[in-house]
């Protein structure tokens, strides 16, 4: 197979996304070539597009974004024995060193030598997957069952993030949930954020029946309507209390902190009350809190909303430095757990959950918009605004390649 070209979306800087041709060589060694048919946009993609950077990682040369992808194998390298041409796969685009102790223990997501496609952390940058065809290691291409759609394949990556966070949170077993119900106490979970991650995470918790009550909280009523349509209990977080406005930005830091923590306690009380009004069990706090926003106010409220001995899982990547009520966590032994992407268990588990059909309704609600590869700039604009031209909420935008119809 000779070298050929493929259409790609290439980011040259902030708001400078171009449709270009990229050379694609024949796959060698243990690589396969994949016709990428569906790619979901995530927060890091939007940061690169909007600002030319994602945190400290600055785009210094043209780079293809995108990493939530699925496609069909079109060619295989000479050392590939696990896949064949025509297989449908989800691409896992984090490439670890495979040699360190973390990699060997299955925690390659925190390998210090990790290379991640579509990240500007490394220079030269490693292109992402927003292109018609790409070569990728076969062992990082996970076979998709026939009943998982292309869009579902693109959801494997964010779903893997969710399942990794859930696994890290050590949720109660079905037996523990049943035992708690008999005492009238209940086991409850709180999910901050009704975006793609929050909806996938809450739906996964519901499918596993890990909790007697699950509450999804957000400041966006339209997104909460989506959560409610999935049978999830919801609570609208007020954007502010006119009777108690925040201090001005030039007020002393101590005053701003005091107001923020008092406001967080008020929000926590409101959410606990909402959970109790929606469920027959009485709770004094949530046994597990999953923050999918990274917003400091949610992290603060999450600690206050946790029950004694509870646990807060930080899923969303927000402010790198936050004001956190550590004393409130320590006095009630509330654990704060960090998560980063996913480990070696997550991709197979995500594919199995999608194949089970338990998240079919969630997939339908989360994938709100589909855009062609050639119209990629519109896809990024939609995802960045959060609402489309008709005012409908945008949760997950999937970019699709025309090649899918010819394979």
TORKEVEX-530036 format. One line per field, with one value per residue (C-alpha): residue in one letter; x, y, z; chain. Coordinates in steps of 0.25 Angstrom, whole numbers. Example, Ala and Ser with C-alpha at 12.3 -4.5 7.8 and 13.67 -1.06 7.14 Angstrom:
// TORKEVEX-530036
residu: c(A, S);
east: c(49, 55);
north: c(-18, -4);
up: c(31, 29);
chaine: c(A, A);
//
This chain:
// TORKEVEX-530036
residu: c(X, X, X, X, X, X, X, X, X, X, X, X, X, X, X, X, X, X, X, X, X, X, X, X, X, X, X, X, X, X, X, X, X, X, X, X, X, X, X, X, X, X, X, X, X, X, X, X, X, X, X, X, X, X, X, X, X, X, X, X, X, X, X, X, X, X, X, X, X, X, X, X, X, X, X, X, X, X, X, X, X, X, X, X, X, X, X, X, X, X, X, X, X, X, X, X, X, X, X, X, X, X, X, X, X, X, X, X, X, X, X, X, X, X, X, X, X, X, X, X, X, X, X, X, X, X, X, X, X, X, X, X, X, X, X, X, X, X, X, X, X, X, X, X, X, X, X, X, X, X, X, X, X, X, X, X, X, X, X, X, X, X, X, X, X, X, X, X, X, X, X, X, X, X, X, X, X, X, X, X, X, X, X, X, X, X, X, X, X, X, X, X, X, X, X, X, X, X, X, X, X, X, X, X, X, X, X, X, X, X, X, X, X, X, X, X, X, X, X, X, X, X, X, X, X, X, X, X, X, X, X, X, X, X, X, X, X, X, X, X, X, X, X, X, X, X, X, X, X, X, X, X, X, X, X, X, X, X, X, X, X, X, X, X, X, X, X, X, X, X, X, X, X, X, X, X, X, X, X, X, X, X, X, X, X, X, X, X, X, X, X, X, X, X, X, X, X, X, X, X, X, X, X, X, X, X, X, X, X, X, X, X, X, X, X, X, X, X, X, X, X, X, X, X, X, X, X, X, X, X, X, X, X, X, X, X, X, X, X, X, X, X, X, X, X, X, X, X, X, X, X, X, X, X, X, X, X, X, X, X, X, X, X, X, X, X, X, X, X, X, X, X, X, X, X, X, X, X, X, X, X, X, X, X, X, X, X, X, X, X, X, X, X, X, X, X, X, X, X, X, X, X, X, X, X, X, X);
east: c(0, 7, 6, -7, -13, -25, -34, -31, -35, -23, -22, -12, -15, -27, -40, -31, -36, -33, -37, -24, -18, -9, 0, -3, 7, 4, 3, 16, 20, 8, 0, -13, -19, -33, -43, -48, -63, -67, -60, -66, -61, -57, -53, -38, -41, -50, -39, -28, -38, -43, -30, -18, -15, -20, -15, 0, 0, 2, 0, 13, 12, 0, -7, -20, -29, -39, -37, -51, -51, -56, -54, -52, -39, -34, -20, -11, 3, 11, 12, -3, -11, -22, -30, -33, -38, -53, -52, -59, -51, -50, -37, -30, -20, -12, 1, 9, 23, 19, 32, 30, 24, 11, 9, 12, 2, -9, -9, -2, -11, -1, 11, 21, 25, 11, 8, -6, -11, -17, -9, 1, 9, 20, 27, 27, 12, 5, -7, -20, -31, -39, -35, -41, -30, -19, -9, -10, -4, -13, -13, -19, -31, -42, -52, -66, -78, -88, -99, -90, -91, -80, -85, -85, -71, -67, -74, -65, -54, -62, -70, -56, -53, -66, -64, -50, -56, -67, -57, -47, -59, -61, -77, -85, -90, -104, -104, -100, -110, -121, -116, -116, -131, -136, -131, -137, -124, -121, -108, -108, -99, -98, -93, -89, -90, -101, -91, -87, -78, -88, -99, -91, -86, -100, -106, -95, -97, -112, -109, -100, -111, -99, -108, -123, -123, -115, -116, -111, -108, -105, -108, -113, -128, -128, -117, -125, -137, -128, -124, -139, -143, -133, -140, -130, -134, -129, -127, -124, -113, -117, -107, -107, -115, -119, -121, -106, -98, -83, -73, -67, -54, -45, -51, -40, -38, -42, -56, -57, -53, -63, -74, -71, -71, -84, -90, -85, -91, -104, -104, -100, -112, -121, -116, -118, -132, -135, -130, -139, -151, -149, -146, -153, -140, -135, -120, -111, -102, -97, -88, -82, -80, -75, -71, -71, -69, -56, -63, -58, -72, -76, -64, -66, -81, -78, -69, -80, -91, -83, -88, -78, -69, -73, -64, -63, -57, -51, -54, -54, -41, -44, -36, -22, -22, -35, -40, -45, -51, -41, -45, -59, -54, -44, -54, -64, -53, -58, -48, -44, -40, -34, -36, -28, -34, -35, -26, -26, -39, -47, -48, -53, -63, -68, -70, -77, -87, -90, -92, -102, -112, -113, -108, -116, -125, -113, -105, -117, -118, -104, -100, -108, -101, -94, -85, -77, -62, -61, -70, -62, -61, -76, -75, -65, -74, -86, -78, -73, -86, -94, -106, -109, -115, -129, -126, -125, -115, -102, -96, -87, -84, -79, -71, -73, -65, -71, -62, -72, -82, -71, -66);
north: c(0, 13, 26, 34, 47, 49, 61, 66, 77, 85, 95, 107, 115, 121, 120, 117, 103, 99, 87, 81, 69, 60, 49, 35, 24, 9, 4, -3, -12, -14, -2, -2, 8, 13, 21, 30, 31, 38, 47, 54, 68, 70, 82, 81, 82, 94, 101, 98, 104, 116, 120, 113, 106, 97, 101, 102, 94, 104, 100, 103, 97, 92, 81, 72, 72, 61, 48, 42, 34, 21, 16, 4, -3, -2, -8, -15, -15, -28, -31, -30, -42, -37, -29, -30, -21, -17, -18, -6, -1, 10, 17, 19, 30, 31, 24, 20, 15, 1, -1, 7, 1, 9, 3, -11, -9, -5, 10, 15, 27, 34, 29, 40, 37, 37, 42, 47, 50, 64, 69, 80, 76, 70, 76, 73, 71, 58, 59, 56, 48, 58, 53, 43, 32, 30, 19, 15, 3, -9, -12, 2, -1, -8, -16, -11, -21, -19, -13, -1, 10, 19, 30, 20, 17, 31, 32, 20, 30, 39, 27, 21, 34, 32, 17, 20, 31, 21, 10, 20, 24, 10, 10, 2, -12, -15, -23, -11, -2, -12, -13, 3, 3, -6, 4, 16, 23, 20, 22, 34, 40, 54, 58, 72, 76, 71, 71, 59, 54, 56, 50, 38, 36, 38, 28, 18, 19, 17, 5, -2, 1, 6, 16, 17, 31, 39, 54, 62, 77, 88, 103, 100, 97, 92, 82, 77, 74, 65, 58, 57, 51, 40, 37, 44, 53, 67, 80, 94, 101, 116, 125, 135, 140, 155, 156, 152, 156, 153, 163, 172, 167, 177, 173, 166, 151, 147, 153, 147, 133, 134, 138, 126, 116, 121, 120, 106, 102, 108, 101, 87, 89, 92, 79, 70, 76, 73, 59, 56, 62, 53, 40, 33, 30, 41, 45, 55, 56, 49, 36, 39, 53, 53, 67, 67, 82, 86, 99, 103, 106, 92, 86, 94, 90, 76, 75, 81, 72, 59, 50, 47, 37, 40, 43, 53, 50, 61, 57, 71, 78, 93, 103, 97, 104, 104, 109, 96, 95, 84, 85, 82, 69, 65, 67, 57, 48, 52, 46, 54, 46, 51, 44, 46, 40, 24, 12, -1, -6, 5, 3, -11, -8, 4, -4, -15, -5, 1, -13, -16, -6, 0, 14, 14, 25, 33, 32, 37, 49, 52, 52, 65, 69, 63, 71, 67, 67, 78, 87, 85, 100, 100, 88, 95, 107, 99, 92, 105, 113, 102, 105, 103, 113, 109, 110, 95, 91, 85, 74, 66, 69, 57, 60, 50, 46, 44, 32, 24, 23, 17, 6);
up: c(0, -5, 3, 0, 5, 14, 18, 31, 41, 45, 55, 53, 64, 72, 63, 51, 47, 33, 24, 18, 12, 21, 16, 21, 19, 19, 33, 38, 49, 59, 54, 46, 37, 41, 33, 44, 43, 56, 66, 78, 82, 96, 105, 102, 87, 90, 98, 87, 77, 85, 91, 84, 97, 107, 121, 120, 106, 95, 80, 74, 60, 52, 59, 57, 69, 73, 81, 83, 71, 64, 50, 42, 39, 25, 25, 35, 38, 36, 51, 54, 57, 66, 55, 41, 30, 32, 47, 54, 65, 76, 77, 90, 87, 100, 96, 109, 110, 114, 122, 135, 148, 146, 132, 137, 148, 138, 142, 129, 129, 139, 132, 132, 118, 113, 99, 96, 82, 80, 92, 90, 102, 94, 83, 72, 74, 72, 63, 67, 59, 52, 39, 29, 31, 42, 46, 60, 69, 68, 83, 85, 75, 82, 74, 74, 74, 62, 71, 76, 66, 60, 69, 81, 78, 79, 92, 97, 101, 110, 116, 119, 127, 135, 138, 143, 152, 157, 160, 167, 176, 181, 180, 189, 184, 181, 194, 202, 195, 199, 213, 214, 209, 220, 230, 223, 221, 206, 198, 190, 179, 174, 160, 157, 143, 132, 121, 113, 124, 135, 127, 124, 138, 144, 134, 137, 152, 149, 140, 151, 162, 171, 179, 183, 179, 168, 167, 155, 158, 148, 146, 132, 132, 118, 121, 133, 124, 117, 130, 134, 121, 124, 137, 146, 158, 156, 163, 158, 164, 166, 158, 170, 182, 179, 195, 197, 185, 185, 190, 179, 172, 179, 193, 202, 199, 213, 210, 197, 202, 214, 204, 195, 206, 212, 198, 196, 209, 205, 192, 199, 208, 196, 188, 200, 202, 187, 189, 201, 194, 182, 190, 201, 208, 217, 215, 223, 211, 199, 200, 187, 180, 166, 161, 146, 145, 151, 156, 170, 175, 171, 178, 191, 191, 188, 201, 209, 203, 205, 217, 228, 223, 209, 196, 186, 172, 164, 150, 143, 140, 145, 152, 155, 169, 177, 191, 197, 211, 215, 230, 227, 219, 230, 242, 235, 228, 214, 204, 192, 180, 167, 154, 141, 128, 130, 133, 126, 131, 125, 110, 110, 121, 113, 101, 108, 115, 102, 95, 107, 102, 116, 111, 97, 102, 108, 95, 87, 97, 98, 83, 80, 67, 56, 46, 34, 34, 24, 32, 45, 48, 50, 59, 68, 68, 72, 84, 89, 89, 96, 88, 73, 63, 68, 82, 85, 96, 90, 98, 89, 75, 66, 54, 43, 31, 17, 16, 25, 13, 4, 12);
chaine: c(A, A, A, A, A, A, A, A, A, A, A, A, A, A, A, A, A, A, A, A, A, A, A, A, A, A, A, A, A, A, A, A, A, A, A, A, A, A, A, A, A, A, A, A, A, A, A, A, A, A, A, A, A, A, A, A, A, A, A, A, A, A, A, A, A, A, A, A, A, A, A, A, A, A, A, A, A, A, A, A, A, A, A, A, A, A, A, A, A, A, A, A, A, A, A, A, A, A, A, A, A, A, A, A, A, A, A, A, A, A, A, A, A, A, A, A, A, A, A, A, A, A, A, A, A, A, A, A, A, A, A, A, A, A, A, A, A, A, A, A, A, A, A, A, A, A, A, A, A, A, A, A, A, A, A, A, A, A, A, A, A, A, A, A, A, A, A, A, A, A, A, A, A, A, A, A, A, A, A, A, A, A, A, A, A, A, A, A, A, A, A, A, A, A, A, A, A, A, A, A, A, A, A, A, A, A, A, A, A, A, A, A, A, A, A, A, A, A, A, A, A, A, A, A, A, A, A, A, A, A, A, A, A, A, A, A, A, A, A, A, A, A, A, A, A, A, A, A, A, A, A, A, A, A, A, A, A, A, A, A, A, A, A, A, A, A, A, A, A, A, A, A, A, A, A, A, A, A, A, A, A, A, A, A, A, A, A, A, A, A, A, A, A, A, A, A, A, A, A, A, A, A, A, A, A, A, A, A, A, A, A, A, A, A, A, A, A, A, A, A, A, A, A, A, A, A, A, A, A, A, A, A, A, A, A, A, A, A, A, A, A, A, A, A, A, A, A, A, A, A, A, A, A, A, A, A, A, A, A, A, A, A, A, A, A, A, A, A, A, A, A, A, A, A, A, A, A, A, A, A, A, A, A, A, A, A, A, A, A, A, A, A, A, A, A, A, A, A, A, A, A, A, A, A, A, A, A);
//
